Amino acid sequence: MTPSEHAFYLAAAILGILALASFVGAFLKIKVARGVPHTVIDNLNARVNAWWVMAIVIGLALLAGRTGVIVLFTLISFVAFREYATLTPTRRGDHWALIVCFFIVLPFQYFLVWIEWYGVYTIFIPVYAFLMLPLMCALSGDTRDFMQRTATLQWGLMVTAFCLSHVPALLTLDIPGYEGRNAFLIVFLVLVVQSSDVLQYVWGKLLGRHKIAPLLSPSKTVEGFAGGVASATALGAALWWITPFNPWQAALIALAVNLMGFIGGLVMSAIKRDRGVKDWGTMIEGHGGMLDRVDSVCFSAPVFFHVVRYWFTP
């Protein structure tokens, strides 16, 4: 099939699944909830409605091409880092460092992706920004909790900017026989990782009995984790036809990114518990903040990018 045919069938499948989910949600609201508030059903419907919006936004960005995708993820990183910086401890002496993070480091990282300078965008934040930020904090003269503050900024920038920038960086890969189709790698990654989150929630509600990390995320269960990861891995295998992978490769890669996504969710939940909040924000109804939605992608994107780059490019 041509890339256009791939895109048509994939879009039709996604819209069909979302339409089915909306129908099921409406049916449950009428028949089970009887039109009155119901925590689980209302949460499910809010998630489905949010997914409609996110699917449309991502679809429009993909239609706009490489620049559209890079702009979208630059904005996502900006909002995610803002949520992170709002909830983590900073002091007046960090203000200039924060300004540099928001308006110089973060956009420059995506600019490097846009010009496809792999040798620099893979080290710019973990090396140069890592060394520069402590200096800026030190020059402010405020040494109280210095180690904690600088490490907080460094780590937040790594997760929300460096890691997420590997999603649009997938468009820069030169894969033999796969020319003009790299956007499907983004679709594959986002669909598999996000479906794992949803399916873990569904399986957990249906069969969940044993908490997997009760102090970090009380809603996550062993049964939900196993069912969600297995189901999302099967989905990844079924989507092999939009990737340069064969079915077994697609399944193994999907398993790897699902596990990384689960780790990302737990790590970011640990930070939220430390800060005493349930969500990073309220931007997305049913999903919390932007960082609540992309926490799994933050951890899975760099792994997925490097697996594809080192095993499927010359």
C-alpha positions as CSV (number, residue, x, y, z in Angstrom):
1,M,0.0,0.0,0.0
2,T,1.0,3.6,-0.6
3,P,1.6,6.0,2.4
4,S,-1.8,7.7,1.5
5,E,-3.6,4.3,1.7
6,H,-1.9,3.5,5.0
7,A,-3.0,6.9,6.4
8,F,-6.6,6.4,5.2
9,Y,-7.0,3.0,6.7
10,L,-5.3,4.0,10.0
11,A,-7.3,7.1,10.4
12,A,-10.5,5.2,9.7
13,A,-9.6,2.6,12.3
14,I,-8.8,5.3,14.9
15,L,-12.0,7.2,14.3
16,G,-13.9,4.0,14.4
17,I,-12.5,3.0,17.7
18,L,-13.1,6.4,19.2
19,A,-16.7,6.4,17.9
20,L,-17.2,2.9,19.4
21,A,-15.8,4.1,22.7
22,S,-18.1,7.1,22.7
23,F,-21.1,4.9,22.0
24,V,-20.1,2.5,24.8
25,G,-19.7,5.4,27.2
26,A,-23.0,6.9,26.3
27,F,-24.7,3.4,26.7
28,L,-23.1,2.9,30.1
29,K,-24.2,6.4,31.2
30,I,-27.8,5.7,30.3
31,K,-28.2,2.0,31.2
32,V,-25.8,1.6,34.2
33,A,-25.5,5.1,35.7
34,R,-29.1,6.0,34.8
35,G,-28.0,9.5,34.0
36,V,-26.7,10.3,37.5
37,P,-23.0,10.9,38.4
38,H,-20.9,7.8,38.3
39,T,-17.2,8.1,39.1
40,V,-15.8,5.3,36.8
41,I,-18.2,5.9,33.9
42,D,-17.9,9.7,34.0
43,N,-14.1,9.3,34.1
44,L,-14.2,7.0,31.1
45,N,-16.3,9.4,29.1
46,A,-14.1,12.3,30.0
47,R,-11.1,10.3,28.8
48,V,-12.8,9.5,25.5
49,N,-13.8,13.1,24.9
50,A,-10.2,14.2,25.6
51,W,-8.9,11.6,23.2
52,W,-11.1,13.0,20.4
53,V,-9.5,16.3,20.9
54,M,-5.9,14.9,21.1
55,A,-6.5,12.7,18.0
56,I,-7.6,15.7,16.0
57,V,-4.7,17.9,17.2
58,I,-2.1,15.2,16.5
59,G,-3.7,14.4,13.1
60,L,-3.6,18.1,12.1
61,A,0.0,18.4,13.1
62,L,0.9,15.3,11.1
63,L,-0.9,16.8,8.1
64,A,1.2,19.9,8.5
65,G,4.3,17.9,8.1
66,R,7.6,17.9,10.0
67,T,7.3,21.6,11.0
68,G,3.8,21.1,12.3
69,V,4.9,18.1,14.4
70,I,7.9,19.9,15.8
71,V,5.8,23.0,16.7
72,L,3.2,20.8,18.4
73,F,5.8,18.9,20.6
74,T,7.6,22.2,21.4
75,L,4.3,23.5,22.8
76,I,3.7,20.2,24.6
77,S,7.2,20.4,26.2
78,F,6.7,24.0,27.2
79,V,3.4,23.3,28.9
80,A,4.8,20.1,30.6
81,F,7.8,21.9,31.9
82,R,5.7,24.7,33.2
83,E,3.5,22.2,35.1
84,Y,6.7,20.6,36.4
85,A,8.3,23.9,37.5
86,T,5.1,25.0,39.1
87,L,4.9,22.0,41.4
88,T,8.6,21.5,42.2
89,P,10.6,23.7,44.7
90,T,12.3,26.7,43.2
91,R,13.5,30.0,44.7
92,R,14.0,33.6,43.5
93,G,17.6,32.8,42.6
94,D,16.4,30.3,40.1
95,H,14.3,32.7,38.0
96,W,17.0,33.5,35.4
97,A,17.8,29.8,35.1
98,L,14.1,29.1,34.5
99,I,13.8,31.8,31.9
100,V,16.8,30.3,30.0
101,C,15.2,26.8,30.2
102,F,11.8,28.0,28.9
103,F,12.9,30.5,26.2
104,I,16.4,29.4,25.1
105,V,17.2,25.7,25.9
106,L,13.8,24.2,25.2
107,P,13.1,25.9,21.8
108,F,16.8,25.5,20.8
109,Q,16.5,21.7,21.4
110,Y,13.6,21.5,19.0
111,F,15.4,23.8,16.5
112,L,18.3,21.3,16.5
113,V,15.7,18.5,15.7
114,W,14.2,20.6,13.0
115,I,17.6,21.1,11.2
116,E,18.3,17.4,11.9
117,W,21.6,17.9,13.7
118,Y,21.7,14.6,15.5
119,G,25.2,15.0,16.8
120,V,24.2,18.1,18.8
121,Y,20.5,17.5,19.8
122,T,21.5,14.2,21.5
123,I,24.0,16.0,23.8
124,F,22.8,19.6,24.0
125,I,20.6,19.2,27.1
126,P,22.4,16.3,28.9
127,V,25.8,17.9,28.5
128,Y,25.7,21.7,27.9
129,A,22.5,22.6,29.6
130,F,23.4,20.2,32.4
131,L,26.6,22.2,33.0
132,M,25.2,25.6,32.4
133,L,22.1,25.6,34.7
134,P,24.0,25.1,38.0
135,L,26.3,28.0,37.1
136,M,23.3,30.3,36.6
137,C,21.8,29.2,39.9
138,A,25.2,29.7,41.6
139,L,25.7,33.2,40.2
140,S,22.4,34.3,41.8
141,G,24.2,34.0,45.2
142,D,21.3,31.9,46.7
143,T,22.9,28.7,48.0
144,R,20.0,27.4,50.1
145,D,19.0,23.9,48.9
146,F,21.3,24.5,46.0
147,M,21.8,20.8,45.1
148,Q,18.1,20.0,45.3
149,R,17.1,23.0,43.2
150,T,19.7,22.5,40.4
151,A,19.0,18.8,40.2
152,T,15.3,19.5,40.0
153,L,15.7,21.9,37.0
154,Q,18.2,19.6,35.3
155,W,16.0,16.5,35.6
156,G,12.8,18.3,34.6
157,L,14.4,19.7,31.5
158,M,15.7,16.2,30.6
159,V,12.2,14.6,30.9
160,T,10.0,17.3,29.4
161,A,12.2,18.7,26.7
162,F,15.0,16.2,25.9
163,C,13.1,13.0,26.1
164,L,9.9,14.4,24.4
165,S,12.0,15.8,21.5
166,H,12.7,12.3,20.4
167,V,9.2,12.0,19.2
168,P,9.5,14.5,16.3
169,A,13.1,13.3,15.9
170,L,11.7,10.1,14.5
171,L,10.9,12.1,11.3
172,T,14.7,12.6,10.8
173,L,15.6,8.9,10.5
174,D,16.6,7.6,7.1
175,I,15.2,4.1,7.0
176,P,15.8,2.2,3.7
177,G,12.6,1.3,1.9
178,Y,10.6,3.4,4.3
179,E,11.0,6.8,2.8
180,G,8.1,9.2,3.3
181,R,6.5,7.1,6.0
182,N,8.3,8.2,9.2
183,A,5.1,9.9,10.5
184,F,3.7,6.4,11.1
185,L,6.5,5.8,13.6
186,I,5.0,8.6,15.7
187,V,1.5,7.2,15.3
188,F,2.8,3.7,16.3
189,L,4.6,5.0,19.4
190,V,1.7,7.2,20.6
191,L,-1.0,4.6,19.9
192,V,0.8,1.8,21.6
193,V,2.0,3.7,24.7
194,Q,-1.2,5.5,25.3
195,S,-3.4,2.5,24.6
196,S,-1.3,0.7,27.3
197,D,-2.3,3.4,29.8
198,V,-5.9,3.1,28.9
199,L,-6.0,-0.7,28.8
200,Q,-4.2,-0.9,32.2
201,Y,-6.9,1.2,33.6
202,V,-9.7,-0.9,32.0
203,W,-8.1,-4.3,33.0
204,G,-7.5,-2.9,36.5
205,K,-11.1,-2.0,36.9
206,L,-12.3,-5.3,35.6
207,L,-9.8,-7.7,37.3
208,G,-7.6,-5.7,39.5
209,R,-7.0,-7.3,43.0
210,H,-3.4,-6.8,43.9
211,K,-1.8,-3.3,44.1
212,I,1.5,-3.1,42.3
213,A,2.7,0.1,43.9
214,P,0.0,1.3,46.4
215,L,2.1,4.1,47.8
216,L,2.8,5.6,44.4
217,S,-0.3,4.9,42.3
218,P,-3.2,3.2,44.2
219,S,-5.1,2.6,41.0
220,K,-2.4,0.4,39.4
221,T,-2.7,-3.3,39.9
222,V,-0.7,-6.4,38.9
223,E,-3.7,-7.6,36.9
224,G,-4.2,-4.2,35.2
225,F,-0.4,-4.0,34.4
226,A,-0.3,-7.5,32.9
227,G,-3.5,-7.2,30.9
228,G,-2.7,-3.7,29.7
229,V,0.8,-4.3,28.6
230,A,-0.1,-7.6,26.9
231,S,-3.0,-6.1,25.1
232,A,-1.0,-3.0,24.0
233,T,1.8,-5.3,22.8
234,A,-0.7,-7.3,20.7
235,L,-1.9,-4.0,19.3
236,G,1.7,-3.1,18.4
237,A,2.2,-6.4,16.7
238,A,-1.1,-5.8,14.7
239,L,0.2,-2.4,13.6
240,W,3.4,-3.9,12.1
241,W,2.2,-3.0,8.6
242,I,2.6,0.8,9.2
243,T,6.2,0.3,10.4
244,P,9.5,-1.0,9.0
245,F,9.2,-3.9,11.5
246,N,8.0,-7.5,10.9
247,P,5.2,-8.7,13.3
248,W,7.6,-10.2,15.9
249,Q,9.9,-7.1,15.9
250,A,6.8,-4.9,16.3
251,A,5.6,-7.0,19.2
252,L,9.0,-6.9,21.0
253,I,9.5,-3.1,20.4
254,A,5.9,-2.5,21.6
255,L,6.6,-4.5,24.7
256,A,9.8,-2.5,25.4
257,V,8.0,0.9,25.0
258,N,5.1,-0.3,27.1
259,L,7.4,-1.2,29.9
260,M,9.2,2.1,29.7
261,G,5.9,3.9,29.7
262,F,4.8,2.1,32.8
263,I,8.1,3.0,34.5
264,G,7.5,6.6,33.4
265,G,4.1,6.7,35.0
266,L,5.4,5.3,38.3
267,V,8.3,7.7,38.5
268,M,6.1,10.8,37.7
269,S,3.6,9.5,40.3
270,A,6.3,9.4,42.9
271,I,7.1,13.1,42.3
272,K,3.4,13.9,42.5
273,R,3.1,12.1,45.8
274,D,6.2,13.9,47.1
275,R,4.5,17.2,46.2
276,G,1.2,16.1,47.7
277,V,-0.9,16.4,44.5
278,K,-3.0,14.0,42.5
279,D,-2.4,15.5,39.1
280,W,0.1,17.8,37.5
281,G,-2.6,20.1,36.4
282,T,-6.2,20.4,35.1
283,M,-5.6,21.3,31.5
284,I,-7.1,18.1,30.0
285,E,-10.5,17.0,31.4
286,G,-10.3,13.4,32.6
287,H,-6.5,13.3,32.2
288,G,-5.2,16.0,34.6
289,G,-2.4,18.1,33.2
290,M,-0.3,17.8,30.1
291,L,2.4,15.9,32.0
292,D,-0.1,13.4,33.3
293,R,-0.8,12.5,29.7
294,V,2.7,12.4,28.3
295,D,4.6,10.9,31.3
296,S,4.7,7.5,29.7
297,V,5.8,8.9,26.3
298,C,8.6,10.8,28.0
299,F,10.2,7.6,29.1
300,S,9.4,5.5,26.0
301,A,10.3,8.0,23.2
302,P,14.1,8.0,23.6
303,V,14.2,4.2,23.8
304,F,12.0,3.8,20.8
305,F,14.0,6.3,18.8
306,H,17.3,4.7,19.5
307,V,16.0,1.1,18.9
308,V,14.8,2.3,15.4
309,R,18.0,4.3,14.7
310,Y,20.5,1.6,15.6
311,W,18.7,-1.4,14.2
312,F,16.8,-0.1,11.2
313,T,19.0,2.6,9.7
314,P,22.3,2.2,7.9
